Amino acid sequence: MNAPPVFSTLGCRLNAYETEAMKELAAAAGVEGAVVVNTCAVTAEAVRKAKQEIRRLARENPGAPVIVTGCAAQTEPETFAAMPEVTRVIGNHEKMQAQTWAGLKAPDLIGATEKVTVDDIMSVRETAGHLIDGFGRHRAYVQVQNGCDHRCTFCIIPYGRGNSRSVPAGVVVEQIKRLVGKGFLEVVLTGVDLTSWGADLPGTPRLGDLVMRILRLVPDLARLRISSIDSIEADDNLMLAIATEPRLMPHLHLSLQAGDDMILKRMKRRHLRDDAIRFCEEARRLRPDMIFGADIIAGFPTETEAMFENSLKLVTDCDLTFLHVFPFSPRKGTPASRMPQVKGPEIRNRAARLRAAGEVALTRHLDNQIGQTHRVLTEGTRMGRTEQFTEVVFADDQPEGRIVQAIVTGTFGGHLKA
């Protein structure tokens, strides 16, 4: 009997979720002995890493058919089809369809005359019907939205994911009820542009409506998290949930990208610097223990030193704790790739300075937790995360998959000790 497929995931949490769904689809279709690479397209570096991963897996699995999918496969199918290691390239919509996997059994796969199956992602009008019950051991990730209607000048992702589309609230609630019934204590809502959830549904509900509905209809859910959001789209009910719902976790990851108004305009973002600062101040006023992560791009085209300093100061002005720093990398086909570029060494220098500011901010947050008591969801016998998503390492064994009270005794290597 052939071995089950080997899966490799690159990129975001949503890709990881979809890999779990593909595993189920492949198993149901009887696909065996293949290598499946779920790619990311967020930067040119991500595409380079995808090619590197394909070559590595092909070497380690000689003779195995190699299937490439994900955002890079969607946006650059010809790039991967040209690789001698690659057997098939399938698009982001196709990868979530049962009939696709039914056609990927070994004889059909090896003998296929058509190497590329990638349709127009912009024509897709609904989310994939395949929902998995339980990605993660103790924390479950639930996809509630896919795609993006915005066209930031640096971003290729809408062309990999398509336009925004939402999972109906009733479907989300029923899935979360099943997850809680299986013993999951924490659920994370994920999507490409999460705060656009509901715009394509009857009555155009907002993300805050979904959050309040989940918390009301699933009273046994201990913790609800929302992943990356666009703060300018935070609605009244989301702010109400932040203020009044202790089961909504006090950690938000913000898609800020820059802290200079001119750069934000050239990025075609919908917020300005003061909007970001105002949101963080208001969210923390409503929930004093709220902490923020953020995505920030270093060295966007035309960025001067003074403009960069505005982004650097945003770490302090918004009191950010977890920084995801992206050195700007031009993506072919985006407006930003045609703008005057910042030189590579300067981009790397600015990224390093942002990361250093992020390390200072994280250290300050960790030091402030010493002596405090936290409710920690244990993800292993010696590791867990606080409500603010800060990692905790325990001195003694803990019951796995439980929420325990822990007193923070110190810090070590970017973690709390308890």
N, C-alpha and C positions, 0 to 999 in steps of 0.2 A: 504493500500500500504506500502511495506517495505521501510525503510530509505535507502538513498544512502550509499555506502561503506564508512567506516572510514579509512583514509589513514594516516600513520605515516612515516616520512622520517628521516633517520639517515645518517650522513656523508656529502658527498661533494655536491657542487652545481649541478653537473651532475646528481646525484641521485634525487635532488629536481626537476630538469627539467624532468627527466623520470617519476617521480610521477605524474606530471601534465599530461604527455602523457597517463599514465595508467588510470587516472581519465576519460579521454575522451574515451579510449578503453573500460573501464568497463561500462560507461554510454551507449555507442553504443551497447554493448552486453546485456544490461539489467541486469547486476549484481547488486544485492541489499542485504543489511543487512550484509555484510561481513566486516571484519577487514583486512586491508592490511598493512604489515610492510615491508618497503623497507630498507634493512639492509646495514651496512658498515662493511668492513673486514680489514681496514687499520692497526688496532692493536688488540691485544687480549682483551684490554679494550673495544674496539668497539663491539666485539662479545658479551662480557658480558652485555653491555648496551642493545644490541639487545634482548637478552633473557629477561632482566628485563622489557623492553618495551612490549614484547609479553605477559608476565604474567600480567602486569598492564592493558593492553587493554582487555585481556580476562576476568579479574575480572570486569572491567567497562562495558563490553558488553556481559553479560552472554548469552550463547546459540548461539552467533554469530560465524560462521565459520572464522577461522584465516588463512590467506594466507601469507606466508613468502617468500620474494624474495630479490633481491639485491646481492651484492658481497659476503656477508657471507653465504647466501643461496647457492650461486654458488660453493663456495670453501668448505663448510662444510654441505652439504644437510642432511647428516645422523644426525648431531647434532640437527638440528631443527625438523627433522622428529620424533626424539625420544621424543620430548616435548609433553606431553599430551594435551596441549592447542592448538597445531598446527594441522590444518586440511589438508593443502596442502603446499608443497614447490615447487616453480617454479624458474627457472634459469634466468639469466640476459638477455639472448637472447629471451627466451620464454615470458618474461614479456612485451615485446614490440610487440608481435604478436596478431592480432585481433582474430585468431582462438583459442588462449589460453584462452582469456577472454570469448569467446562464450561457452567454456566448463566449465566455473566457475559459472554458474547459480546455484541457491540453490540446486535443486534436484540432479544435476550431482555432485556438490561439496560435499554434505553431504554423498552421496552414493558411492563415488569413491573408488575403490579398490586400485588404484595406488596413493600413497601419494606424491611421488616425481616425478616432471617433470623437470629434469635438464640434458641437453645434453652437449656434448663436446664443450665448448666455443671456443676452439682453431680451430675448423673447420669452424667457422663463418667467412665469407669473405667480408661482406658488412655491412654498418651501417643500423640501423632500418629505414624503409621507413616512419615511422610515425613521422612527424614533427609538433610541435605545434606552433601556431601563437600567441605568447604573454604570456610568463611566467613572472610574475612580473607586478606591476601596472604601473610603469613609466619607468622602465628599463627592457628590454627584454633580455633573455638569449637564445643563439642559439647554439645548439650542432653541431659542425663541424667535430668532430673526436671522436673515441672511441678506447679503447684498447691500448696496449703498446708492442713494440717489444723488449724492453730492459729487463734485468733480474737483477736488483739491488738485492743484497744479503739479504736485509731486507724486501723486498716487496712481498706481496702475490697478489697484484692487477692484474697483467697480467693473473693470473689463475682465477680471477673473471670476468675480462673484455675481455680476449682474445687478439689476436694480433691486431696491429694498423690497422685501416681502416678509410677512409676519406669520408666525404660528398662532392660530386662534387661542384666546385665553382659556377656553374650556378644555382644549387639548392639553395645554400646558399644565393646568390644575390637575387634570386626571393623571398625567404622567408623574407629577410631583407626589400625588397621593400614593401611587404605586411604589415610588422610591422610598417614601417614609415607611410604608408597610414592609419594605424589605430591610429596614433598619438604618437607612441613611439619616444622619443627624443634620447635615448641611447640604444645601443645594445652591449652585451658582448659575445664574442666568447668563447665557452667552449669546453673542451675535457679532456681526461685522460692524453695524452701526446701531447699537442697542437702543439709543434714545429715539430712533425713528420707528421703533416698534409701534404698530397699530395704525400707522398712516394709511395703509392699504386695506384695513378691515372696516366692516360696516360700523358707522358711528365714529370712526377715527379715534379710538381710545388712545391713551398715552401710556408710557412705561409705568408711571406712578399708579395708574389705574390697575395695571397688571400686578404690580407689587402688592397693593392693598388687597386685591382680590385673592391672591395666593395666601397671604397671611390670614385673611378672614376665613377662607374655605379649607385651609389645611392647618388647623390649630395645633396639631402634633408636630409640625415642622419646627425643630429647635432653632435653626439658623438659616437665613436667606442672605445670599450675597449677590450683588450685581457687578459684572465685570466692567470693562472700559466704557466710559460714557462721554458724550459731548456735553460739557457743562452748560453751554448756551441753550440746549434743548431740555434742560431739567424742568419738568412741569410742576404745578402746584401740589399735586398728590404725591409726587416723589419727594418733594420737600417736606410735606406733612408726614410721610412715612419716616423720613430721617429724624424728624422731631419727636414722633410719638410711638414708634415701633421698635422696641429693644431687640426684637428678633431679626431686624434688618441690621446687618453687621456694619460697624463704623469704619469702613475702609472703602474709598472710591478711587479708581484709577481713571485719570482724566486725560483726554486727548487734547493736549494744549499745543504741542508742536513748536511754539516759539513764544517769546515774550516781548516782541517788538511789533508795533502796529503796522509799519510799512511792510515788514516781512510777512505778517499775518495776512495782509491784503494781497500780497503777491502769491501767497500760498492758496488764496481764495478760501480762507477760513471764514467762518461766520461770526467770530467773536474778536474782540480787541483785548488788549492787555488788562484794562481795568475791569472788563467783564469777568475774566478769570479770577482776579483778586477778589472781586465782590462776591462771586459764587463761593469761594473757599471761606471767606469771612462769614457768610450767611450760614453755610452748612455747619461750620464749627460753632456758631452761635446757637444753632438749633440742637447740635449734638457735640458737646465740648470734647468728647474723646475721639472725634472723627480724625482720621489721618488720610493723607492723599499720596497716591503715586501719580506719575505723569510721564507721557511720551514727549520728548523734546528732540528736535532735529538740530544738529550742529552744522554750520557751514552751508545753509541754504543759499542758492544763487543770489548774488548782489548783496549778501550780508556783510556789512562793515563791522569793524571792531566795536563801535558804539552800539550798533544793533545787537550784536552778540552779547554785549554787557547787559542789555535789557533782558535777554533770555536767562543769563546767569543770575541776575538779581531776582528773577521770578521764583527761583528755588527758595529764597528767603521771604519774598513778599507774599507767596502763597503758602509758605511753611510746608513745603513738599517733603516727603519722607523717603519714598521709593522712586528712584529715577530710572527710566528706560531711555538711554541716550542712543540716538541714531546718527552716525556721521552721514551727511547727505551723500546719496549715491544716485546719479541720474538714471532714470528709467526711460528707455527708448519709447517714444510715443506719447510722453507726457509733456505739457507746456514747459515745466521747469527744466527739462533736459535741453531746451533751446534758449534758456536765459544765460546771461554771463555767469560763468562758474567761478566759485572760490577755489583757490589752488589747494591741491591735496594735502600738503603738509600743514596748511593753516586749518583745514577741516579737522584733521587728526588732533592738532593742538587744542582746538576749541572743544572737541569731544572729550579729550582728556580732562580739561578744566571743568567741564560740566560733571563728569563722573566723579571728580575729586570733591566738588560741591555736594554731590549726592551722598558720597561716603561720610562727609562731615554731618549732613542732615540726618542720615541713618544712625550714626554714632550718638548724636544728641538724643534722638528718640529712644534708642536702647538704654542709654544711661538714665533717662528719666523714668524708666520702668522699674529700676532696682528698688526692691522693697514693696512693690505693689503686688496685689493679688489679681490674677487673671483667670478667666474661664478658658481652658485650653482644650481644643478638640485633638485627641491623640491620634496620630497617623501611624504610629509604631509604638513599641514598648518604651522607647526613649526619646520620641520626637512628636511635636504637635504644633498647632498654631493658635494664637490668641484670636479674640474677636477682631482685632485690628490687622490680622493676617501676618503678624510677626512670628517668626519661627522660634520655637522653644526647644531646648535640649534638656532632658531630665537627668538628674543624678541617679535616680532609681527607676526600676521597671514600673510601668503604668499599664493598666488595662487598655487594650487597643480598641479604637473606635468608640471612645467614651468622651464625655465632656467632664474634665476634672478641674478642681480649684488648685491653683499653683501659685506659690510665692516666688517672685523673681529674686534670685540671689546674686546675679552678676551677668556679665556679657562675655561673649567669646566668638571671634570670627564672624561678626555680623548676625549673631544669634543671641537669644536670651538664655540664661541658665536658670533652672528651677529645681 
